[in-house]
Amino acid sequence: MTRLDIFINRMVSQRACLDHAIAATAQLPGPVFELGLGNGRTYHHIAHHVTGRDVFVFERAVASHPDSTPPEGQLILGDVRDTLPEALTRFGPTVSLIHADLGGHSLEKNDAFARMISPLVEPLLAPGGLMVSSDRMYFDALEEQPLPDDAVPGRVFIYKK
Ligand SMILES: C[S@@+](CC[C@H](N)C(=O)[O-])C[C@H]1O[C@@H](n2cnc3c(N)ncnc32)[C@H](O)[C@@H]1O
């Protein structure tokens, strides 16, 4: 499999899982969190398709496409290791959907980081809430969910509270 194949599989899987998770959580009132803005492609997709819920974006350094930059009040700047605990104080366990795409090129580093932030993410979800992640997460009580048909196993993961 080439890097292009892997990239395409990741993009197709992200879109399939986000579309599935946005629809599956539509009845929950709590906010949606995007962890890792990057270029802003997945944020743009989420902001376009989520209605009636606030979308907050967590990013340490904004470098997104101008069309995909969240408004100031919806941007939570800083390292997620600091901002996720702060968000728990602010929002409590109310979040309907969390999407995380925080990784870089090293699978080993991505896995270590996913282990580190799993306990920071888990308490934020509302009952019935979903997390869509580009990396396998290490949760105590959230259950891994089957992927929608278009997603490629191993490229994205879905968890439910
Ligand atoms: C792969 S990019 C996200 C791409 C995005 N999903 C898109 O569609 O354009 C990862 C982003 O996560 C951010 N990030 C990585 N580690 C972080 C951390 N500890 N705290 C906050 N942001 C972080 C990086 O700055 C980068 O912008």
The ligand as a Gaussian input file, in Angstrom:
#p B3LYP/6-31G(d) Opt

LIG

0 1
 C       -3.097000      16.241000      11.523000
 S       -3.393000      17.902000      12.014000
 C       -5.171000      17.996000      11.985000
 C       -5.722000      18.005000      10.575000
 C       -7.202000      18.334000      10.496000
 N       -8.016000      17.215000      10.962000
 C       -7.606000      18.694000       9.091000
 O       -8.530000      18.052000       8.541000
 O       -7.039000      19.641000       8.516000
 C       -3.006000      17.848000      13.716000
 C       -3.143000      19.166000      14.451000
 O       -3.116000      18.878000      15.859000
 C       -2.420000      19.908000      16.531000
 N       -1.893000      19.369000      17.780000
 C       -1.038000      18.321000      17.914000
 N       -0.734000      18.125000      19.201000
 C       -1.413000      19.062000      19.919000
 C       -1.510000      19.364000      21.300000
 N       -0.803000      18.663000      22.223000
 N       -2.326000      20.370000      21.690000
 C       -3.024000      21.083000      20.760000
 N       -2.971000      20.855000      19.431000
 C       -2.171000      19.857000      19.010000
 C       -1.314000      20.308000      15.552000
 O       -0.868000      21.624000      15.820000
 C       -2.002000      20.147000      14.207000
 O       -2.536000      21.380000      13.782000

